Amino acid sequence: MKVALTADVHLTSKKDHPERFNAFSDILGQTKALGIEHLIVAGDLFDQSLKNYAEFDALCKLKKHQGIQLHIIPGNHDPDLTPSQFVSENVHIYTEPTLLKLDPSSFPFLLLPYQPSRSMGEALEGVSAQLSPREWLLVGHGNFSGGLQAQNPLEPGFYMPLTSKDIERNQPREVFLGHIHDSPDHPRVHYCGSPCGLDINETGKRYFLVYDTEDHSMEKIPVNVDRIFMDETIVVLPTEDELAFVRQGCRERIEAWGLSQGELARVILRIHAVGYCSDKAAVDRVLKEIFSPFPTWKEEGIDISGVFVSDDRDRQHICEQVRERVNALVWADGADEPTKDEILTEALHLIYGG
Protein backbone atom coordinates (compact mmCIF):
# COMPACT_ATOMS: atom_id res chain seq x y z
CA MET A 1 0.00 0.00 0.00
CA LYS A 2 1.02 3.64 -0.41
CA VAL A 3 1.02 6.26 2.34
CA ALA A 4 1.27 10.05 1.90
CA LEU A 5 3.35 12.15 4.30
CA THR A 6 3.70 15.87 4.90
CA ALA A 7 4.58 18.27 7.73
CA ASP A 8 4.96 21.93 8.65
CA VAL A 9 1.83 23.24 6.95
CA HIS A 10 1.52 25.92 9.67
CA LEU A 11 -2.17 26.55 9.20
CA THR A 12 -3.57 29.68 10.84
CA SER A 13 -6.85 30.95 9.39
CA LYS A 14 -8.11 31.07 5.83
CA LYS A 15 -8.34 34.84 6.12
CA ASP A 16 -4.71 35.29 7.15
CA HIS A 17 -3.09 32.56 5.04
CA PRO A 18 -5.46 31.05 2.46
CA GLU A 19 -2.47 29.73 0.48
CA ARG A 20 -1.59 27.29 3.28
CA PHE A 21 -5.12 25.89 3.36
CA ASN A 22 -5.09 25.64 -0.44
CA ALA A 23 -1.79 23.73 -0.39
CA PHE A 24 -3.08 21.26 2.20
CA SER A 25 -6.33 20.85 0.27
CA ASP A 26 -4.27 20.10 -2.85
CA ILE A 27 -2.38 17.38 -0.97
CA LEU A 28 -5.69 15.85 0.11
CA GLY A 29 -6.98 15.99 -3.45
CA GLN A 30 -3.87 14.42 -4.97
CA THR A 31 -3.79 11.79 -2.22
CA LYS A 32 -7.32 10.69 -3.04
CA ALA A 33 -6.67 10.80 -6.81
CA LEU A 34 -3.72 8.43 -6.27
CA GLY A 35 -5.96 6.00 -4.40
CA ILE A 36 -4.13 6.58 -1.11
CA GLU A 37 -6.21 6.26 2.03
CA HIS A 38 -3.76 7.48 4.69
CA LEU A 39 -1.98 10.83 5.12
CA ILE A 40 0.53 11.22 7.97
CA VAL A 41 1.39 14.74 9.20
CA ALA A 42 4.77 14.86 10.98
CA GLY A 43 4.07 17.85 13.21
CA ASP A 44 3.33 21.59 12.93
CA LEU A 45 0.12 21.15 11.01
CA PHE A 46 -0.86 24.38 12.77
CA ASP A 47 1.25 27.48 13.26
CA GLN A 48 0.31 27.51 16.91
CA SER A 49 -2.02 25.67 19.24
CA LEU A 50 -5.51 27.11 18.69
CA LYS A 51 -8.72 27.07 20.67
CA ASN A 52 -10.88 26.43 17.62
CA TYR A 53 -10.03 24.21 14.67
CA ALA A 54 -13.39 24.64 12.91
CA GLU A 55 -11.93 25.64 9.52
CA PHE A 56 -9.67 22.59 9.47
CA ASP A 57 -12.51 20.31 10.57
CA ALA A 58 -14.69 21.70 7.79
CA LEU A 59 -11.94 21.05 5.23
CA CYS A 60 -11.53 17.44 6.36
CA LYS A 61 -15.28 16.80 6.30
CA LEU A 62 -15.71 17.89 2.67
CA LYS A 63 -17.13 15.07 0.57
CA LYS A 64 -14.19 15.17 -1.84
CA HIS A 65 -11.80 14.48 1.07
CA GLN A 66 -13.78 11.75 2.73
CA GLY A 67 -12.06 8.38 2.76
CA ILE A 68 -8.67 9.84 3.67
CA GLN A 69 -7.54 9.09 7.21
CA LEU A 70 -5.33 11.84 8.66
CA HIS A 71 -2.78 10.72 11.25
CA ILE A 72 -1.30 13.76 13.00
CA ILE A 73 1.42 14.15 15.60
CA PRO A 74 1.96 17.46 17.44
CA GLY A 75 5.05 19.50 16.60
CA ASN A 76 6.85 22.25 18.47
CA HIS A 77 4.37 24.85 17.16
CA ASP A 78 1.22 22.90 18.07
CA PRO A 79 2.28 20.77 21.06
CA ASP A 80 -1.12 20.96 22.76
CA LEU A 81 -3.13 19.12 20.11
CA THR A 82 -5.52 16.54 21.54
CA PRO A 83 -8.14 14.28 19.94
CA SER A 84 -10.93 16.09 21.85
CA GLN A 85 -10.36 19.27 19.82
CA PHE A 86 -11.60 17.76 16.56
CA VAL A 87 -14.97 16.40 15.45
CA SER A 88 -14.02 15.01 12.02
CA GLU A 89 -14.05 11.23 12.19
CA ASN A 90 -11.10 10.93 9.81
CA VAL A 91 -8.76 13.06 11.97
CA HIS A 92 -6.57 11.12 14.42
CA ILE A 93 -4.23 12.89 16.86
CA TYR A 94 -1.42 10.96 18.58
CA THR A 95 -0.15 12.51 21.81
CA GLU A 96 1.88 9.49 22.94
CA PRO A 97 4.36 7.30 21.04
CA THR A 98 2.11 4.99 19.02
CA LEU A 99 2.71 2.01 16.74
CA LEU A 100 0.36 2.50 13.80
CA LYS A 101 -0.18 -0.58 11.63
CA LEU A 102 -2.12 0.47 8.56
CA ASP A 103 -2.10 -2.89 6.82
CA PRO A 104 -1.64 -6.45 8.16
CA SER A 105 1.23 -7.13 5.76
CA SER A 106 3.04 -3.78 6.15
CA PHE A 107 5.61 -2.57 8.64
CA PRO A 108 4.12 -0.36 11.39
CA PHE A 109 4.79 3.36 11.66
CA LEU A 110 5.98 4.54 15.05
CA LEU A 111 4.44 8.00 15.50
CA LEU A 112 6.57 10.02 17.91
CA PRO A 113 4.96 13.33 18.97
CA TYR A 114 7.16 16.29 19.80
CA GLN A 115 8.31 16.55 23.41
CA PRO A 116 10.27 19.73 24.23
CA SER A 117 12.43 18.29 27.00
CA ARG A 118 13.45 15.02 25.34
CA SER A 119 15.48 13.73 22.44
CA MET A 120 14.03 11.16 20.07
CA GLY A 121 16.52 8.64 21.39
CA GLU A 122 15.15 9.11 24.91
CA ALA A 123 11.57 8.82 23.67
CA LEU A 124 12.41 5.62 21.82
CA GLU A 125 13.71 3.92 24.99
CA GLY A 126 10.18 3.29 26.18
CA VAL A 127 9.07 1.48 23.03
CA SER A 128 12.28 -0.11 21.71
CA ALA A 129 11.33 -3.55 23.07
CA GLN A 130 8.33 -3.61 20.70
CA LEU A 131 10.45 -2.92 17.60
CA SER A 132 11.96 -5.55 15.31
CA PRO A 133 15.13 -4.31 13.57
CA ARG A 134 14.46 -2.88 10.08
CA GLU A 135 10.77 -3.80 10.33
CA TRP A 136 9.30 -0.48 11.41
CA LEU A 137 9.18 3.13 10.25
CA LEU A 138 9.79 6.20 12.42
CA VAL A 139 7.80 9.44 12.08
CA GLY A 140 8.95 12.31 14.31
CA HIS A 141 9.38 16.07 14.50
CA GLY A 142 12.84 17.47 15.10
CA ASN A 143 16.44 17.71 13.92
CA PHE A 144 18.54 14.86 12.57
CA SER A 145 22.10 15.57 13.68
CA GLY A 146 23.79 12.69 11.90
CA GLY A 147 24.92 13.94 8.51
CA LEU A 148 22.29 16.42 7.30
CA GLN A 149 23.41 19.97 8.04
CA ALA A 150 19.89 21.35 7.56
CA GLN A 151 18.57 23.88 10.04
CA ASN A 152 15.31 25.75 10.32
CA PRO A 153 16.53 29.38 9.95
CA LEU A 154 13.53 30.66 11.91
CA GLU A 155 14.31 28.36 14.85
CA PRO A 156 18.06 27.95 15.46
CA GLY A 157 19.22 25.11 17.64
CA PHE A 158 18.05 21.54 17.88
CA TYR A 159 14.51 20.42 18.58
CA MET A 160 13.94 16.86 19.82
CA PRO A 161 17.13 15.68 18.08
CA LEU A 162 17.68 12.29 16.48
CA THR A 163 21.27 11.01 16.12
CA SER A 164 22.93 8.41 13.95
CA LYS A 165 23.53 6.37 17.12
CA ASP A 166 19.77 6.42 17.80
CA ILE A 167 19.17 4.99 14.34
CA GLU A 168 21.86 2.32 14.68
CA ARG A 169 20.60 1.35 18.13
CA ASN A 170 16.90 1.08 17.19
CA GLN A 171 17.16 0.12 13.49
CA PRO A 172 14.13 1.72 11.80
CA ARG A 173 13.70 0.83 8.14
CA GLU A 174 13.16 4.51 7.25
CA VAL A 175 12.78 7.79 9.15
CA PHE A 176 10.37 10.60 8.22
CA LEU A 177 10.78 13.93 9.99
CA GLY A 178 9.09 17.29 10.21
CA HIS A 179 10.50 20.61 11.48
CA ILE A 180 12.95 21.42 8.65
CA HIS A 181 10.89 23.20 6.00
CA ASP A 182 13.19 22.17 3.18
CA SER A 183 13.39 18.52 2.13
CA PRO A 184 17.04 17.39 2.29
CA ASP A 185 17.55 13.67 1.99
CA HIS A 186 19.72 11.00 3.62
CA PRO A 187 19.84 7.26 2.84
CA ARG A 188 17.46 6.56 5.75
CA VAL A 189 16.23 9.97 6.92
CA HIS A 190 13.72 11.97 4.89
CA TYR A 191 12.35 15.40 5.73
CA CYS A 192 8.82 15.91 4.48
CA GLY A 193 9.38 19.64 4.01
CA SER A 194 6.77 22.38 4.15
CA PRO A 195 4.19 22.01 1.34
CA CYS A 196 3.79 25.80 1.09
CA GLY A 197 6.62 28.30 1.42
CA LEU A 198 5.97 30.46 4.47
CA ASP A 199 8.10 33.37 3.26
CA ILE A 200 10.86 34.31 0.82
CA ASN A 201 13.37 32.12 2.67
CA GLU A 202 11.48 28.95 1.63
CA THR A 203 12.10 28.80 -2.08
CA GLY A 204 11.31 26.58 -5.02
CA LYS A 205 8.68 23.99 -5.77
CA ARG A 206 7.12 22.30 -2.76
CA TYR A 207 6.40 18.60 -2.35
CA PHE A 208 4.78 15.93 -0.25
CA LEU A 209 6.02 12.35 0.02
CA VAL A 210 4.44 9.08 -1.05
CA TYR A 211 5.93 5.93 0.47
CA ASP A 212 5.20 2.44 -0.82
CA THR A 213 5.15 0.00 2.09
CA GLU A 214 5.59 -3.01 -0.21
CA ASP A 215 8.71 -2.14 -2.20
CA HIS A 216 9.85 0.70 0.13
CA SER A 217 10.15 3.15 -2.76
CA MET A 218 9.51 6.83 -2.24
CA GLU A 219 8.29 9.60 -4.52
CA LYS A 220 8.16 13.37 -4.16
CA ILE A 221 4.88 14.75 -5.50
CA PRO A 222 4.74 18.49 -6.38
CA VAL A 223 2.14 20.52 -4.51
CA ASN A 224 0.11 22.99 -6.56
CA VAL A 225 0.67 26.14 -4.53
CA ASP A 226 -0.65 29.68 -4.94
CA ARG A 227 2.81 31.21 -4.90
CA ILE A 228 6.39 30.03 -5.38
CA PHE A 229 9.20 31.99 -3.74
CA MET A 230 12.58 32.46 -5.41
CA ASP A 231 15.56 34.22 -3.84
CA GLU A 232 18.46 34.79 -6.24
CA THR A 233 21.84 36.49 -6.16
CA ILE A 234 23.14 37.55 -9.57
CA VAL A 235 26.90 38.01 -9.99
CA VAL A 236 27.99 40.91 -12.22
CA LEU A 237 31.49 40.88 -13.76
CA PRO A 238 33.29 43.88 -15.27
CA THR A 239 34.03 42.27 -18.63
CA GLU A 240 33.72 43.63 -22.16
CA ASP A 241 30.48 41.73 -22.60
CA GLU A 242 29.17 42.43 -19.10
CA LEU A 243 25.56 43.05 -20.18
CA ALA A 244 25.47 39.86 -22.24
CA PHE A 245 26.95 38.03 -19.26
CA VAL A 246 24.20 39.39 -16.98
CA ARG A 247 21.45 38.49 -19.50
CA GLN A 248 22.75 34.96 -19.89
CA GLY A 249 23.12 34.47 -16.14
CA CYS A 250 19.57 35.68 -15.46
CA ARG A 251 18.02 33.49 -18.15
CA GLU A 252 19.97 30.44 -17.01
CA ARG A 253 18.78 31.08 -13.46
CA ILE A 254 15.14 31.19 -14.55
CA GLU A 255 15.56 27.99 -16.60
CA ALA A 256 17.17 26.28 -13.61
CA TRP A 257 13.99 26.79 -11.60
CA GLY A 258 12.43 24.05 -13.73
CA LEU A 259 8.98 25.66 -13.62
CA SER A 260 6.16 25.43 -16.13
CA GLN A 261 4.59 28.56 -17.60
CA GLY A 262 1.74 28.24 -15.14
CA GLU A 263 4.17 27.94 -12.24
CA LEU A 264 6.25 30.88 -13.44
CA ALA A 265 3.11 33.02 -13.24
CA ARG A 266 3.01 32.32 -9.47
CA VAL A 267 6.63 33.26 -8.71
CA ILE A 268 7.40 35.93 -6.10
CA LEU A 269 11.01 37.01 -6.34
CA ARG A 270 13.84 38.50 -4.36
CA ILE A 271 16.85 39.61 -6.40
CA HIS A 272 20.24 40.80 -5.17
CA ALA A 273 22.97 41.75 -7.62
CA VAL A 274 26.61 41.75 -6.49
CA GLY A 275 29.90 42.41 -8.20
CA TYR A 276 31.55 45.05 -10.36
CA CYS A 277 30.72 46.64 -13.71
CA SER A 278 31.55 49.61 -15.91
CA ASP A 279 27.93 50.79 -16.31
CA LYS A 280 25.71 50.22 -13.28
CA ALA A 281 22.68 51.96 -14.82
CA ALA A 282 22.79 49.65 -17.83
CA VAL A 283 23.05 46.58 -15.58
CA ASP A 284 20.04 47.82 -13.60
CA ARG A 285 18.01 48.18 -16.83
CA VAL A 286 18.88 44.64 -17.92
CA LEU A 287 17.90 43.14 -14.56
CA LYS A 288 14.57 44.99 -14.60
CA GLU A 289 13.92 43.87 -18.18
CA ILE A 290 14.64 40.19 -17.55
CA PHE A 291 12.78 39.94 -14.23
CA SER A 292 9.90 42.30 -15.06
CA PRO A 293 7.32 39.44 -15.28
CA PHE A 294 7.81 38.60 -11.60
CA PRO A 295 6.54 40.61 -8.62
CA THR A 296 9.17 41.11 -5.93
CA TRP A 297 8.83 40.16 -2.27
CA LYS A 298 6.99 42.93 -0.40
CA GLU A 299 7.46 45.14 -3.49
CA GLU A 300 11.08 45.72 -2.51
CA GLY A 301 12.30 45.78 -6.12
CA ILE A 302 15.71 44.62 -7.32
CA ASP A 303 18.60 45.30 -4.95
CA ILE A 304 21.64 46.47 -6.88
CA SER A 305 23.40 48.09 -3.93
CA GLY A 306 26.02 45.33 -3.97
CA VAL A 307 27.26 46.28 -7.47
CA PHE A 308 30.21 48.69 -7.71
CA VAL A 309 31.55 50.59 -10.72
CA SER A 310 35.10 50.05 -11.90
CA ASP A 311 36.95 51.01 -15.09
CA ASP A 312 40.24 49.37 -14.09
CA ARG A 313 41.23 47.50 -17.27
CA ASP A 314 43.88 45.38 -15.58
CA ARG A 315 41.45 44.04 -12.99
CA GLN A 316 38.83 43.58 -15.73
CA HIS A 317 41.27 41.35 -17.62
CA ILE A 318 41.93 39.32 -14.45
CA CYS A 319 38.16 38.90 -13.96
CA GLU A 320 37.77 37.54 -17.48
CA GLN A 321 40.50 34.98 -16.87
CA VAL A 322 38.98 33.94 -13.55
CA ARG A 323 35.54 33.55 -15.14
CA GLU A 324 36.96 31.30 -17.87
CA ARG A 325 38.75 29.11 -15.33
CA VAL A 326 35.73 28.85 -13.02
CA ASN A 327 33.46 27.94 -15.96
CA ALA A 328 35.91 25.17 -16.88
CA LEU A 329 35.70 23.62 -13.41
CA VAL A 330 33.94 20.29 -13.02
CA TRP A 331 32.23 21.09 -9.75
CA ALA A 332 30.41 18.62 -7.56
CA ASP A 333 26.97 19.70 -6.36
CA GLY A 334 26.30 19.43 -2.66
CA ALA A 335 24.84 21.32 0.27
CA ASP A 336 28.30 21.92 1.74
CA GLU A 337 30.00 22.88 -1.54
CA PRO A 338 30.20 26.47 -2.82
CA THR A 339 28.53 27.23 -6.14
CA LYS A 340 30.43 28.69 -9.08
CA ASP A 341 28.75 32.04 -8.44
CA GLU A 342 29.97 31.97 -4.85
CA ILE A 343 33.49 31.25 -6.07
CA LEU A 344 33.27 34.16 -8.51
CA THR A 345 32.02 36.47 -5.77
CA GLU A 346 34.91 35.56 -3.47
CA ALA A 347 37.34 36.03 -6.38
CA LEU A 348 35.95 39.53 -6.97
CA HIS A 349 36.57 40.41 -3.33
CA LEU A 350 40.19 39.35 -3.73
CA ILE A 351 40.69 41.12 -7.06
CA TYR A 352 39.14 44.41 -5.93
CA GLY A 353 39.98 44.18 -2.25
CA GLY A 354 36.30 44.47 -1.29
Secondary structure, 3 states (H helix, E strand, C coil): CEEEEECCCCECCCCCCHHHHHHHHHHHHHHHHCCCCEEEEECCCECCCCCCCHHHHHHHHCHHHCCCEEEEECCCCCCCCCHHHCCCCCEEECCCCEEECCCCCCCCEEECCCCCCCCHHHHHCCCHHHCCCCCCEEEEECCECCCCCCCCCCCCCCCCCECHHHHHHHCCCEEEEECCCCCCECCCEEECCCCCCCCCCCCCCCEEEEEECCCCCEEEEECCCCCEEEEEEEEECCCCCHHHHHHHHHHHHHHHCCCCHHHHCCEEEEEEEEEEECCHHHHHHHHHHHHCCCCEHHHCCEEEEEEEECCCHHHHHHHHHHHHHHHHCCCCCCCCCCCHHHHHHHHHHHHHCC
